[in-house]
Amino acid sequence: MRCLKDYKNNKGKILAKKKKKKAKLKLNLGSGSTRLDGYINVDKFGNPDLVLDLEKTPWPWKKNSVKEIVLNHVLEHLGSSTDIFLNIMKELYRVCCNQAIINIKVPHHKNDAFFGDPTHVRAITPAVLELFSKKNNIESRDKGWANTTLALFLDVDFEIIDYKINLLPTWAAKYESKEISFDELNFAITHYYNVVSEISFKLKVIKEK
């Protein structure tokens, strides 16, 4: 009887143990020649950790398996057709866990560098990425705006939590020397070409817990 009692106690301890969660992945998508330590470096060309055409979905990672993604001058190259681009956004959402971070850098859409590369197929702007926010979609719908509610249609949800611009040196020098004011700089960014070179976004993935 003692052996049976010990067996039951040991069994209880085994059942009480929690399964260890697998560490979430970090992906450097479209890595090119820029390899990042601690990330899975992924590209269609070259010698990455994983050779993958990002326009072909589904991607090989499991749902909710990724905690961070880097897209450094990549997203503007993807999705020459609307369907492909939307599928990429759906895959980003599927593989990411709740609160995952996606770091995006793209050329500014009013810069010669954007138009000068024939492989750039799509401008990535704050207005584009805001269409993939459910909060923004609901506001647009409730106010009767004509914005396409892509987040609700696709069942994805991304929030822009940080947004930065890099000015071209000429304009940076004008602003830093106080030759132009903040309002004048904003006017230039809105109305002129070749003021901003690059935009950086930080997106947060929002999923139900």
C-alpha positions as CSV (number, residue, x, y, z in Angstrom):
1,M,0.0,0.0,0.0
2,R,2.9,2.3,0.7
3,C,4.2,1.9,-2.9
4,L,0.8,2.7,-4.3
5,K,0.5,5.8,-2.1
6,D,3.9,7.0,-3.3
7,Y,3.0,6.4,-6.9
8,K,-0.2,8.5,-6.5
9,N,1.8,11.4,-4.9
10,N,4.5,11.3,-7.6
11,K,1.8,11.2,-10.3
12,G,0.2,14.3,-8.8
13,K,3.5,16.1,-8.9
14,I,4.0,15.3,-12.5
15,L,0.6,16.5,-13.5
16,A,1.2,19.7,-11.5
17,K,4.2,20.6,-13.6
18,K,3.6,23.3,-16.2
19,K,4.7,22.9,-19.7
20,K,7.6,25.1,-20.6
21,K,6.6,27.7,-23.3
22,K,8.8,27.8,-26.4
23,A,10.7,31.1,-26.8
24,K,9.1,33.4,-29.3
25,L,11.0,34.1,-32.5
26,K,12.5,37.2,-33.9
27,L,12.5,37.6,-37.7
28,N,14.6,39.9,-39.9
29,L,12.5,39.7,-43.1
30,G,14.2,40.7,-46.3
31,S,17.5,40.7,-44.5
32,G,19.7,41.1,-47.6
33,S,23.3,41.6,-46.6
34,T,22.3,42.9,-43.1
35,R,22.3,40.0,-40.7
36,L,21.0,40.5,-37.2
37,D,22.2,38.4,-34.3
38,G,19.4,36.7,-32.4
39,Y,17.1,36.9,-35.4
40,I,16.1,34.4,-38.1
41,N,17.5,36.2,-41.2
42,V,15.1,35.6,-44.2
43,D,15.5,36.6,-47.8
44,K,14.7,35.4,-51.3
45,F,18.3,36.0,-52.4
46,G,21.8,35.7,-51.0
47,N,22.8,33.5,-48.1
48,P,20.3,34.1,-45.3
49,D,19.3,31.6,-42.5
50,L,16.2,30.8,-44.5
51,V,15.6,31.3,-48.2
52,L,12.0,32.4,-48.6
53,D,9.9,34.4,-51.1
54,L,7.8,36.6,-48.8
55,E,5.1,37.1,-51.5
56,K,4.3,33.4,-51.3
57,T,2.0,32.6,-48.4
58,P,1.4,31.0,-46.0
59,W,4.8,31.5,-44.3
60,P,6.4,28.5,-42.5
61,W,6.0,29.9,-38.9
62,K,3.2,28.9,-36.6
63,K,0.4,31.2,-35.4
64,N,1.5,33.5,-32.5
65,S,5.1,32.2,-32.6
66,V,6.9,35.5,-33.3
67,K,7.5,38.4,-30.9
68,E,9.4,40.8,-33.1
69,I,9.8,41.5,-36.8
70,V,12.2,43.8,-38.6
71,L,11.4,45.0,-42.2
72,N,14.2,47.3,-43.1
73,H,13.5,48.8,-46.5
74,V,11.6,45.7,-47.5
75,L,7.8,46.4,-47.4
76,E,8.0,48.9,-50.3
77,H,9.3,46.0,-52.5
78,L,6.4,43.6,-51.7
79,G,2.9,43.2,-53.1
80,S,2.7,44.7,-56.5
81,S,-0.8,43.5,-56.6
82,T,-3.3,44.4,-53.9
83,D,-4.1,40.8,-53.1
84,I,-0.5,39.9,-52.5
85,F,0.1,42.9,-50.2
86,L,-3.0,42.2,-48.2
87,N,-2.0,38.5,-47.8
88,I,1.4,39.7,-46.5
89,M,-0.3,41.9,-43.9
90,K,-2.5,38.9,-42.9
91,E,0.6,36.7,-42.5
92,L,2.4,39.3,-40.4
93,Y,-0.6,39.3,-38.1
94,R,-1.0,35.5,-38.0
95,V,2.6,34.6,-37.1
96,C,2.9,37.4,-34.5
97,C,1.8,37.0,-30.9
98,N,-0.2,39.6,-28.9
99,Q,1.8,42.7,-28.3
100,A,4.5,41.7,-30.8
101,I,6.5,44.6,-32.3
102,I,7.1,45.1,-36.0
103,N,9.8,47.6,-36.9
104,I,9.5,49.1,-40.4
105,K,11.7,51.4,-42.3
106,V,10.8,52.6,-45.8
107,P,11.9,55.4,-48.2
108,H,9.6,58.5,-48.1
109,H,7.1,58.5,-50.9
110,K,8.1,62.0,-51.9
111,N,11.7,61.3,-52.4
112,D,13.7,60.6,-55.6
113,A,15.1,57.4,-53.9
114,F,11.6,55.9,-53.9
115,F,10.8,56.6,-57.5
116,G,14.3,55.8,-58.7
117,D,14.2,52.1,-57.8
118,P,12.1,50.0,-60.3
119,T,11.6,47.3,-57.6
120,H,9.7,49.7,-55.4
121,V,6.1,48.8,-56.0
122,R,4.1,50.5,-53.2
123,A,4.3,53.6,-51.0
124,I,4.1,52.9,-47.3
125,T,2.7,55.9,-45.4
126,P,1.0,56.4,-42.1
127,A,-2.3,56.6,-43.9
128,V,-1.8,53.2,-45.4
129,L,-0.8,51.5,-42.1
130,E,-3.7,53.2,-40.2
131,L,-6.1,51.2,-42.4
132,F,-5.0,48.1,-40.6
133,S,-6.1,49.4,-37.2
134,K,-9.5,48.2,-35.9
135,K,-9.8,51.3,-33.7
136,N,-9.2,53.6,-36.7
137,N,-11.6,51.5,-38.8
138,I,-14.4,51.8,-36.3
139,E,-13.9,55.5,-36.0
140,S,-14.0,55.9,-39.8
141,R,-17.1,53.8,-40.1
142,D,-19.0,55.6,-37.3
143,K,-18.1,59.0,-38.7
144,G,-19.2,58.0,-42.2
145,W,-15.7,58.5,-43.7
146,A,-14.8,56.7,-47.0
147,N,-11.7,55.0,-45.6
148,T,-11.4,51.3,-46.5
149,T,-11.8,49.4,-43.3
150,L,-9.2,46.8,-44.0
151,A,-8.5,45.7,-40.4
152,L,-12.2,44.7,-40.0
153,F,-12.4,43.1,-43.4
154,L,-9.2,41.0,-42.9
155,D,-9.5,40.6,-39.1
156,V,-6.1,42.0,-38.3
157,D,-5.2,44.8,-35.9
158,F,-2.0,46.8,-35.9
159,E,-1.4,50.0,-33.9
160,I,1.3,52.6,-34.8
161,I,3.0,53.3,-31.5
162,D,6.0,55.2,-32.9
163,Y,6.7,57.2,-36.1
164,K,9.8,59.0,-37.1
165,I,11.2,60.8,-40.2
166,N,14.7,61.3,-41.3
167,L,15.2,64.7,-43.0
168,L,17.6,65.1,-45.9
169,P,20.8,67.0,-44.7
170,T,19.9,70.3,-46.4
171,W,16.5,70.5,-44.6
172,A,17.9,69.2,-41.3
173,A,20.5,71.9,-41.4
174,K,17.8,74.6,-42.1
175,Y,15.7,73.4,-39.2
176,E,18.5,73.0,-36.7
177,S,19.9,76.5,-37.5
178,K,16.4,77.9,-37.0
179,E,16.4,79.2,-40.6
180,I,12.9,77.7,-40.8
181,S,10.3,77.1,-38.1
182,F,8.6,73.8,-37.2
183,D,5.5,74.9,-39.0
184,E,7.5,75.8,-42.1
185,L,9.2,72.5,-42.0
186,N,5.8,70.7,-41.8
187,F,4.6,72.7,-44.8
188,A,7.7,71.7,-46.7
189,I,7.2,68.0,-45.8
190,T,3.6,68.2,-47.0
191,H,4.0,70.1,-50.2
192,Y,7.6,69.6,-51.5
193,Y,9.6,66.6,-52.7
194,N,13.0,65.6,-51.3
195,V,12.5,66.9,-47.8
196,V,12.4,63.6,-46.0
197,S,14.5,60.6,-46.9
198,E,13.1,57.8,-44.8
199,I,10.2,56.9,-42.5
200,S,10.4,54.6,-39.5
201,F,7.3,52.9,-37.9
202,K,6.9,50.8,-34.9
203,L,3.7,48.7,-35.0
204,K,2.2,46.8,-32.1
205,V,0.1,43.7,-32.8
206,I,-3.2,43.6,-31.0
207,K,-4.9,40.3,-30.4
208,E,-7.5,39.0,-27.9
209,K,-5.8,37.4,-24.9
